[in-house]
Structure formats: C-alpha cells, structure tokens
C-alpha cells in the first residue's frame, strides 16, 4: 500500500519540530594517572551513604529490618540535626565539608550571587558542574590531595572540579542506572589492585525524598521507598562482606520531612515589588535580593506589617543559632531579606497547590532531623548517642581515614563524635 504524500510530509514535520528526549550520561568517569600512596593503601575504607529525606524515625516507623540490625552492630544517634536551611544541596555539601551553608557557599537549593551577577540552581547542570561555586574542601578532595583515591556514585558537587580536583571515579547524576549495577560497581571498585582502589566512597539514594515529597511522610509510597533503601543496603553489605576488607559504613540523611498545608499555599506577599527584587524559587524559605539597596528597608517595614503566617528577617537579624546571617555569609549569597513560613504553611510563588511533604524549616523542628547510623571495624558496637549537628561528620570520617586538615578551616569538631570510635 502506498502511503499518501501528505502523511509523509506530516511525519517529517513531526520529526523536525519534536525534540528528541534528552539522553542521560551514564558513563563512569575515571581520572587517569592517580594511585594510592603506599601509606594510604594500608588505610581502612569508608562508604558514606545518604538516603535523601530519610527522617530520623523512618527506620523504626517503616520496619527497615536491615538498617535496624546493622545499627545494632554499630552506632545509633537519636537523630542528626541538619544545618539551616534544611534543604538537600546545602546539607549534602555540609556533610562532606564540615562547614555550615553560609560558610561553604551553597546557601539554598537556588540562590543568587550578587558579585557574579548570576544564579545557582540544583537543576542548572552548568552551574552544578562548575567548581567555582563551591567553597570548602570536600572529603574526596581532601583524600585525593593526600594521595588517597576516592569514588562517588553521586553526591552534591562530586561532578565538579573543586580546587581543580574530581574524585578518581565518579558518575554524573542520572536516574537510569539500576541499583544492582550500582552495587556491583562499588564491589568492582573495592576489587581493584590496592594502588587503584578507592578508600572513600559516597553513595546516594533519592527515593525516600521523592516519595515523601509527592505523597507525604506518612504515605504507603514513602514506606515502600524506605523498604527499597533498606533492601539495597542489605544487598550492598552482603556483597562487600565477601571481600573481607575493613569497610566502615556511615549512613546519613540530609534532612527530615514533614506534612504541610499544600492546598492553601501562600503567594508572594503584596509588599514585594517583583520589579525591584530578584526572588529565586523556594517554598520553605524565600530570598529577596534588592536590585537597589534603597528598597530594602521600606519593603522590610511593609512586610513586617503584612507578616502573619511567616517571619521576615533582614540579613543582619537572622537568628544566631542558624549561622546564616550577614556576619556568617562568606560569599554574600543570602538574600537582603529572607521569608520563613510558619508550619504547616508554605509558600508557592505560582499560587498553586504544592506537594504534601516538605523540608527546609528550622533545624530545631524534630521532623527536620535526619538519620545517622554507623557500623564497621572503627565503631563501637551497640552504642547509642544523642542528637548532634551534621557539621561533625566530616572530622569523624577524616579521623577514620587518617586524613589531615586544618581544624580552623571547618566548623565541625572532632571531639563531638570521638566517643563512637573504638
């Protein structure tokens, strides 16, 4: 049967006007000509695992059997307090730098830099992969500079050349590589010859955060995501036990999650003239960057009169406990004013309903607290500690790996978690 010419033309037109689906880069990146020094080959191994949004109580709430059993072999914190704001990018980078967000520069998932005259956003691949946005010295950079190889199966900033340095083995973030392949890759890394074997590895799970956002922290979908992470951890540990290596595991989350009034959202307050301010995307925190400094105080006064279900702060009056005010803002990236909603209220700049699960709020709120478990030869067994701040994970891992750093260069303190080590 001959296809009519008009249909051939239509087919060609559709091919031309419909863009192809964006392919994701799933290839492993390997930095050549690196080796562990003889000294570093004798060191133990640390795998830092983050399950995004894995609230402090999720393992017990959703019967995560593997994690419950593994933490009994090591250390359990009642919770880990995130840094403000309790958002993904700021806290993942805090965990690997030992610095608060205002000190390392990732002050939000999306923010504006007045000096660069450009914005950073977690979905902006160009910015995310640009190492010049990132302050501090991530653990993989610390390791590589001391001739210890590192690897990353995803982590915030791991696909950026920070201080000119990538992990020796890493992947650009994608959601196409299945969990069994990822686990096998970690096992393969740890079976490399000793001079090529990474001693510090990061591993990231997005599933719990995604489902808790979309369906709320009390949903069946969140329960299934917790079970997926738990089963995956069980598979990972079982696979690596076969290697008989001194592997230490640190299981964390970047923040918790809470239910919000996602149907009755707050619009941008009427006092804010959008022609006079730059306002990046946000919901649990809004930054207002004035194009003209003279607009700050009049707008602030008008906002104070309008504020009912939110707080408004000048950058000079942010609560000290957040370490987020003007005096802490090393890179001058925090808004001239910030707006913080009162739970369960949330901002939606579009005015539309948002997702039922959210985070980003005051770290003192217990629902914002994250999980911390650790197990392996470096850790005490069946040991429980109270709540601590996530800035202290960095010196803990550096201590296990025998990596040196300037204590004055980080906010974390080694003595806070010293007690959990054998």
C-alpha positions in Angstrom: 0.0 0.0 0.0 1.4 3.4 -0.9 1.4 6.0 1.9 -0.2 9.3 0.8 2.3 12.1 0.3 0.5 14.3 2.8 1.2 11.8 5.6 4.8 11.5 4.7 5.1 15.3 4.9 3.3 15.3 8.3 5.7 12.6 9.6 8.7 14.6 8.5 7.3 17.8 10.1 6.8 16.0 13.4 10.4 14.7 13.4 11.6 18.2 12.8 9.5 20.0 15.4 9.5 17.5 18.3 12.9 17.5 20.1 14.4 14.1 20.9 14.2 13.0 24.5 17.3 14.2 26.5 19.7 11.3 27.0 21.4 10.9 30.3 25.1 10.4 30.7 25.5 7.0 32.4 29.2 6.5 31.8 31.8 6.2 34.6 34.3 9.0 34.7 37.9 7.9 35.6 40.7 10.3 36.3 43.8 8.7 34.9 47.3 8.6 36.3 46.3 8.5 40.0 47.4 5.9 42.6 47.2 5.5 46.3 50.4 6.1 48.1 52.0 3.1 49.9 50.8 4.7 53.2 47.2 5.2 52.0 47.0 1.6 50.8 47.1 0.5 54.4 44.2 2.6 55.5 40.6 1.3 56.1 37.6 2.2 53.9 34.7 4.4 54.4 31.4 4.3 52.5 29.3 7.4 53.2 25.7 6.6 52.2 22.9 9.2 52.1 19.3 8.4 51.8 17.8 11.8 50.9 14.9 12.7 53.2 15.4 9.7 55.5 13.9 11.2 58.6 15.4 10.2 62.0 12.4 7.9 62.8 11.8 6.3 59.4 13.8 3.1 60.0 11.6 2.2 63.0 8.4 3.7 61.6 8.6 1.5 58.5 10.5 -1.5 59.9 13.7 -1.2 58.0 15.0 -4.6 59.2 18.5 -4.5 57.6 19.3 -1.0 59.0 17.9 -1.9 62.4 20.1 -4.9 62.5 23.2 -3.2 61.2 22.9 -0.2 63.5 22.8 -2.7 66.4 26.3 -3.8 65.3 27.5 -0.2 65.5 26.3 3.3 66.5 22.8 4.8 66.5 22.2 8.5 67.0 18.8 9.5 68.3 18.8 12.0 65.4 21.2 14.2 63.4 20.3 17.9 63.2 20.7 19.5 59.7 22.1 22.9 59.1 19.8 25.8 58.2 18.2 25.7 55.7 17.2 22.0 56.0 17.4 21.5 52.2 19.2 18.9 50.0 22.1 20.7 48.4 23.2 22.8 51.4 23.2 19.8 53.7 24.8 17.3 51.5 27.6 19.7 50.9 27.8 20.4 54.7 28.2 16.7 55.4 31.3 16.5 53.1 32.9 19.8 54.1 32.2 20.2 57.8 31.0 23.8 57.1 27.7 25.4 57.5 25.9 26.5 54.3 26.8 30.2 54.9 30.4 29.2 55.1 30.7 26.8 52.1 28.5 28.9 49.8 25.6 26.6 48.9 23.1 28.7 50.9 20.0 27.2 49.3 18.9 24.8 46.5 18.6 28.0 44.5 20.1 31.4 45.2 21.6 34.5 43.6 25.2 35.7 43.8 25.4 39.5 43.5 29.1 39.5 42.9 28.9 37.1 40.0 25.5 38.6 38.9 24.2 35.1 38.3 22.1 32.5 40.0 22.8 28.9 41.1 20.1 26.2 41.0 20.2 22.5 41.6 18.6 21.8 38.2 21.1 24.0 36.4 23.7 21.5 35.2 26.1 24.2 34.0 26.2 25.7 37.5 26.2 22.4 39.3 29.3 21.2 37.4 31.2 24.5 37.9 33.6 24.0 40.7 34.0 27.8 41.3 30.6 27.8 43.1 31.9 25.6 45.9 33.8 26.7 49.0 35.5 24.4 51.5 37.4 21.1 50.8 35.1 18.1 50.3 36.3 14.8 51.7 37.1 13.4 48.3 39.3 16.5 47.5 41.0 16.1 50.9 41.7 12.5 50.2 42.9 13.0 46.6 45.3 15.7 47.7 46.9 13.3 50.2 47.2 10.5 47.6 44.2 8.5 48.7 41.8 7.6 45.9 38.1 8.3 46.2 34.9 7.4 44.3 31.4 8.8 44.1 28.2 7.1 43.0 26.5 10.5 43.2 26.8 13.3 45.8 26.2 17.0 45.6 29.3 18.7 43.9 31.0 15.4 43.1 30.8 16.0 39.4 32.6 19.4 39.8 36.3 20.1 39.7 36.5 21.7 43.2 40.0 23.2 43.7 40.7 21.6 40.3 40.0 18.1 41.6 37.4 15.4 40.9 37.0 12.1 42.6 39.1 9.4 40.9 35.9 7.6 39.9 32.6 9.3 39.6 29.3 9.5 37.7 27.3 12.5 36.6 24.0 12.3 38.4 21.3 10.3 36.5 18.3 8.1 37.3 19.0 5.4 34.7 21.4 3.1 36.4 19.7 0.4 38.4 20.6 -0.4 42.0 22.1 -3.8 41.3 24.5 -2.3 38.8 25.4 0.4 41.2 26.2 -2.1 44.0 28.2 -4.2 41.6 30.2 -1.1 40.6 31.1 -0.4 44.3 32.2 -4.0 44.7 34.3 -3.7 41.5 36.0 -0.6 42.8 36.9 -2.4 46.0 38.4 -5.3 44.0 40.8 -3.1 42.0 44.5 -3.5 42.7 45.4 -1.8 46.0 47.1 1.1 44.3 43.9 1.9 42.3 41.3 1.1 45.0 39.2 4.0 46.4 39.2 4.2 50.2 36.5 6.9 50.4 33.2 6.3 48.5 30.0 8.2 48.5 26.6 6.6 47.6 23.3 8.3 47.3 19.6 7.3 47.3 16.9 9.8 46.1 13.8 7.6 46.5 12.6 8.4 50.1 12.8 12.1 49.5 10.9 11.9 46.2 8.1 9.8 47.5 7.8 11.7 50.8 7.5 15.0 48.8 5.0 13.6 46.4 2.8 11.7 48.9 3.8 12.9 52.3 5.9 11.3 55.1 3.1 9.1 56.3 2.2 7.5 53.0 2.5 3.9 51.7 4.7 5.2 48.9 7.2 6.6 51.5 7.1 3.2 53.3 7.9 1.4 50.1 10.8 3.8 49.4 12.2 3.2 52.9 12.0 -0.6 52.2 13.8 -0.2 48.9 16.7 1.7 50.5 16.8 -0.9 53.4 16.8 -3.9 50.9 19.5 -2.1 48.9 21.7 -1.6 51.9 21.3 -5.2 52.8 22.4 -6.2 49.3 25.4 -3.8 49.4 26.7 -5.0 52.8 26.3 -8.7 51.8 28.2 -8.1 48.5 31.0 -6.3 50.2 31.3 -8.8 53.1 32.6 -11.3 50.5 35.7 -9.1 50.1 36.8 -9.3 53.7 38.0 -5.7 53.7 37.9 -3.3 56.7 34.9 -1.3 55.4 33.2 1.2 57.6 29.7 2.4 56.8 28.2 5.8 57.7 24.5 6.0 56.8 23.0 9.5 56.9 20.3 11.7 55.5 20.5 15.4 54.6 17.3 16.3 56.4 13.9 15.0 57.5 10.4 15.7 56.2 7.1 17.0 57.4 3.5 17.3 56.3 2.4 20.8 55.2 -0.8 22.6 54.1 -0.1 22.1 50.5 -3.6 23.2 49.2 -3.8 26.6 50.9 -0.4 27.9 49.9 0.9 31.5 50.4 1.6 33.7 47.5 4.4 36.2 47.5 3.4 39.0 49.9 1.9 42.1 48.3 4.6 44.3 49.8 7.2 42.8 47.5 7.6 44.6 44.1 9.0 41.9 41.8 10.4 44.5 39.5 12.7 45.6 42.4 13.8 42.3 43.8 15.3 39.0 42.5 13.5 36.1 44.0 14.8 32.6 43.4 12.4 29.6 43.5 11.6 28.5 47.1 8.8 27.3 49.4 10.1 26.9 53.0 12.4 29.8 52.5 12.4 32.8 50.2 15.4 35.0 49.5 14.7 38.6 48.4 17.7 40.3 46.7 17.2 44.0 46.2 18.3 45.5 42.9 18.6 48.8 44.6 19.6 48.8 48.3 17.3 51.7 49.0 14.3 49.4 48.5 15.3 47.1 51.4 14.1 49.0 54.5 10.8 50.3 53.1 9.9 46.8 51.8 11.0 45.2 55.1 8.7 47.6 57.1 5.8 46.8 54.8 6.5 43.1 55.2 6.5 43.3 59.0 3.1 44.8 58.9 1.9 42.1 56.4 3.5 39.1 58.1 1.0 36.8 59.7 1.9 33.2 58.8 5.6 33.9 58.1 8.6 35.7 59.6 10.7 38.2 57.8 14.3 38.8 58.6 16.9 41.3 57.4 20.2 39.5 56.7 21.6 41.3 59.8 18.9 39.9 62.2 18.7 36.2 61.3 18.7 34.1 64.5 22.2 33.4 65.6 21.5 29.6 66.0 21.1 29.3 62.2 24.6 30.6 61.5 23.0 32.2 58.5 23.2 36.0 59.0 25.2 38.6 57.3 28.2 38.0 59.6 28.3 34.3 58.5 27.7 34.9 54.8 31.2 34.3 53.5 30.2 34.5 49.8 27.5 37.2 50.2 24.8 34.9 48.8 22.0 35.2 51.4 19.1 37.5 50.5 18.9 41.0 51.8 15.7 39.7 53.4 14.5 36.1 54.0 10.9 35.0 54.5 10.3 31.9 56.6 6.8 30.4 56.7 5.2 29.0 59.9 4.4 25.4 59.7 2.2 24.0 58.3 2.1 27.0 55.9 4.2 27.0 52.8 5.0 29.5 50.0 4.0 28.9 46.4 5.1 31.7 44.1 2.6 30.4 41.5 -0.2 30.2 44.0 -0.9 26.6 43.0 -1.1 23.7 45.4 2.3 22.1 46.1 3.4 18.7 47.2 2.3 17.5 50.7 5.7 16.7 52.1 8.3 19.4 52.7 11.5 20.3 54.5 13.8 23.4 54.7 12.4 24.6 58.0 14.2 25.5 61.3 16.5 22.6 62.2 15.2 22.7 65.8 11.9 21.2 64.5 12.2 17.5 65.2 10.6 16.5 61.8 13.6 18.1 60.1 16.1 15.8 61.9 17.9 13.3 59.8 19.2 9.7 60.5 22.7 8.8 61.5 23.9 5.2 61.8 27.4 3.8 61.5 28.9 0.3 61.7 32.2 -1.4 60.8 35.6 -2.1 62.5 36.2 1.6 63.5 33.0 1.9 65.5 31.8 0.7 68.9 29.1 -1.9 68.9 25.5 -1.5 70.1 26.3 2.1 71.1 23.8 5.0 71.3 24.3 8.7 71.3 22.0 11.7 71.4 21.3 14.4 68.8 24.3 16.2 67.2 24.8 18.6 64.3 25.8 17.3 60.9 28.9 19.6 60.7 30.7 17.0 62.9 30.5 14.1 60.3 33.5 15.5 58.4 36.1 15.3 61.1 34.8 11.8 62.1 35.4 10.4 58.6 38.8 12.2 58.2 39.8 10.6 61.5 38.9 7.1 60.4 40.8 7.6 57.1 43.8 9.2 58.8 43.5 12.4 56.7 44.9 15.6 58.0 43.2 19.0 57.8 43.4 22.4 59.4 40.8 22.4 62.3 40.3 26.1 61.8 39.1 25.5 58.2 35.9 23.7 59.3 33.0 24.3 61.7 32.9 20.6 62.8 34.7 19.4 66.0 36.4 16.0 66.2 35.6 15.7 69.9 31.8 15.6 69.3 31.8 12.1 67.8 35.1 10.8 69.2 33.2 8.7 71.7 31.7 6.5 69.0 35.1 5.2 67.8 36.8 2.2 69.3 
